[in-house]
């Protein structure tokens, strides 16, 4: 019963959120009048930025396969990433499963190794986004802007940054301390993780992870400009500060998501982290879904096409 509930729970939340959006829009149509400020130029610019974002994701995926001494051309990586996002649109984390399954079947890359390496890369992403965010908030605070970010938000972002930095340098010590503390060394999956940590070269792994910093910095800029462009149609002040907050919130929301494509989660993160801004719920709903829909336009058709040919190829090899 609990397993069945876990499977349907994300969809229940998704249905409730969609129902909320529909009801909210129906009862607050005037709050969405700012949409009339939207023009084709901004739409095309955001779609182009989403395309660039998916390109960076493709490069990240290619680097992962190279780590395992395998190679996939960048166009194929882009198609795989499109399918990944397509899967996540309907079932959260299914995109990660698709990539792992693809690499297992096509490139014979171990499922567990791929997932664990992906977690290390996510660690670098969190480190960079939280680090840039914290530094930006401190600088903007020194500049004495009219709007002040809550100290609690700044402390949380700094804590995330410090935690990711600590894990990066002491991941093995932290891991073995925890499994010894709760005495789960003999569990099947714990053994697999231990084996992965024992066989990797620490120096090589850290050098590999550091090589992602430039890519994630570029991703930060892409997300920042997406929200900056979206925020511009609201015709409000403090666009830079809000765009930084929205960028950090959106990225971190993907790590704590329970619904397909983080629907409802991103909105909640942005809402609570920007409560002292003069911004309405309708505007937050627009900004997050403007980003989602623009991404959707880029990956939808290519994602379906790639899935079709992959499944067809897999059927033929049975």
N, C-alpha and C positions, 0 to 999 in steps of 0.2 A: 504493500500500500504506500509506504514511504517513498519507494523508488518511483512508483507511478506518479506520485505527487511532485517529486523533484523534476520529472520530465515535463509536466504540464504547468508547473508554477510560473516559469518565464512567460509562457503564452497567456496565462491569466493576467499577469502584470501588464503585458503588452496590450491585451484587449481593454483592460481598465484604463490604461494611459490614452489609447486611441479614443476611447469613449469620452474621457475627460477633455481631450483636445476638441473633439466635435462639439461637446456640450459648451465648453468655454467659448469657442468661436461663435456658436449660435447665439449665446447670451451677451457677447461682448464684441460684436462686429466693429463697432466704432474704434476699438483699441487697435484694430489692424489697418487703419486708414493709411499708415505709413507705407504700406506695400505699394501704393500708387507712386511712390518715389523711385521704385525699382525700375531700372532700364536695361535694355539688352546689352549695353556695354559692360555693366557690372556683372550681369549673369555670365557673359562669355569669359570675363576675367576670372571669375570664381571657378568656372568649369575648367579653365586652363590650369589654374593652380591645383585643382583636384587631380588633374591629369599628371602634373609634376609630382604630386604627393604619391600617386600610385607608381610612378617611375622610381622614386626613392625606395619604396617598398620592394620593388622588383630587384633593385641593386642589392638590397639587404638580403633578399632570398638567394640571389646568385652567390653572394659572399658566403652564405651558410653552406651551400652545396660545394663550393670550392674548399671550404674547411675540411670536408670529408673526401677531398681529392676527386670530386666529381665535377662535371661542368654542364651547365644548361645555358643556352644563348639567351640574351637579355629579352628578346621578343617573347620567347616561351615563358620566361620568368614573369613577364608582364601579364600574359594570359592566365598563368596560374594564380597570380595575385588577384586578378579580376574575378576568377572563380572563387577564390578565398573570401572576398568581400561579398560576393553573391550568396555564398553559403551562410555567412554570418548574418546576412539580412533576414534569414528565416530561422536559423537555429544558431544561437550564440556558441562560439568556440568550434563550430563544425568546420569553419574555414581552416583552422589550425589542424584539425583532424584530416581534412582533405589533403593538405600539403604533406603531412606525415605519411599518409597512405600513398600518395603519389610518389614520394621519394623512396618508400619501401618497395613499391612494385616496379618502378621504372629505373631507379638508381641503386637499389639494394642498400639504402641507408637505414640503419637501425632506428626503429620508431622511438625508443627511449632516448637514445643519444640526440636525436633531432629536437625532441621536446625539451630536454635539459639545456641544450645549447641555446635554444630559443628563449628560455627563461633568463639565462645570463645576458642575452642581448636586450631583453626587456629591462633588466636591471640598469644597463647603460642608458637606455632611453629615459627611465625614471630619474636617474642621476642628473642627466643633462637638462631635462625639462624643469625639474625642481630647482636645479642650480641656477639656471638662467632666470627663472621666475623669481627666486629669492633675491638675487643680485639686482634685478630690475626694480623690484618693489622697494628695496633699500635706497637705490639711486633716486627713484621718483619721490620717495618720502623726503629725502634730503632737499629736493627741489621745491618743497613746500607747495604741493598741489592742493587745490581746494578740497578734493575728496581724499579721505584717509582710509587706507585699507585697515580692517580690524587687525590688531596685533595677534589675535588668535590664528587668523589665516596665515600670517607671515610665519608664526611659530610652527604651524603644521607643515608648511612647505619646507621650512628649514629642517624640521625633524625628518621628513621624507628624504631630503637631500643627504643629511648626515647618515641616516640609516643605510641608504643605497651605497654610499661611499665606504662605510664600515664593512658591509657585506662583500663589496668588491675586493677588499684587501684581505678579509678574514673569513671568507665563505666556508672554507674547509674546517677551520677550527669551530666556527659557529655550528656548522652542520653536525660534526661528531659530538660536540658538547650536548646538543639537543637530543640526538638519538640515544646517547648514553644516559642522559637524564631521565628520559621517559621509557628507556629500555625497550626499544623496538628494532634492535640491530638485525634480528633474524627474519623480519618480514620480507616477503618476496620482492616488493618494489623498492624497499630500502636497500636491499642487496644490490639491485640494479643501479641505483643512484651511487652507492659506495663504489661499485666497480667503475662507473663512468668517471668519478672524481679521482680514482687511483690511477687510471690509465692515461688521463690527460696531462699534458705538460703545462704547469702553472704559468710559466713565463710566456709560452707560446699562446696560451689562452688569453692572458691579460693583454698581450700585444694585439691579438685579434680583436678583442672587445674594444680596445682604445681606437681601433681603426674605424669604428662606427660613429665616433663623436661628430665628425664633420657632417655625416649624413643626417643624424638626428638634429643637429643645429639647423641644417637646411629645412628639415621637416618643421621645426619650431617656427621658422620664418614663414613658411608656407601657410601653416595654420593661423599664425598671427595675422597675415595679410588677408586671409579669407574672412576672419572675423572683423578685421578693420574695414574691409569693403562693405560687409553686411551692416556693420554698425553705422557706416556713413549715411545710409539712407534714413536712419532714425533722426538725423540732424541734431545730435546731442554732443555735449562736450566730453572731455576725458576719454576720447576714443582709444588712445594708446594704452592707458592704464587698464581699461576694460578689456581690450583685445588680449593683453598679456594674461589677465585673470582667466578669460574664456579659453585661451590656448592651453594653459596649465590644467584647468578643470576638465576640459574635453579629453586631453591625453590621459590623465589619471583615472577618469571615469571608465575608460576601456579596461582598466585593470580590476575594477570592482563591479563589473556589470553582471546582471542576472537576466537581462532581456536581449533579444536580437538587436544587434547594432547599437546597443547601449541606450535604446529608446527609453526615455524617462530618467535614466541615470545621469546622463550628461546635463540635462535640464536642471536636475536637482543640485548637482555640483556647482553649476554656474550660478544658480539662484542663491544658494547659501554663501557662496564666496563673494558675491557682489551685492549683498543686500543693502549696503549703504549708497549704492548708485541710484540715480533717478531713472530706473529702467523697470518696465512692466513685464508681467508674466507673458503677455502676448508677444513682446519683443524678444524675450528669451526663446520662446517657442519658434519664432521665425528664424532667429540666428542659427540655432542648432539644426533645424530641419532644412534650412537653405543649404547648409554644408552637406547634410545627408543626401538630399535630392541631387545636388550637383555631382557628388561622388557616384550616385546611382546611375546618372546619365552616362558617365564614363565607363563604368564596369559592367553594366547590366547585359548588353548584347554580347560583348566579347566573352564575358563570364559563362553565359549559356552555351555559346559556340564551343568554347574550350572544354566544358564539361561533357558536351555531347560527343565530341571526338575522342576524349579520354575514355569515356565509358564504352564507346564503340570499339576502341582499340583494345581495351581490357577484355571485353567479351570475345574478341577474335583470338586472344591469346590463351583462353581457357582450354 
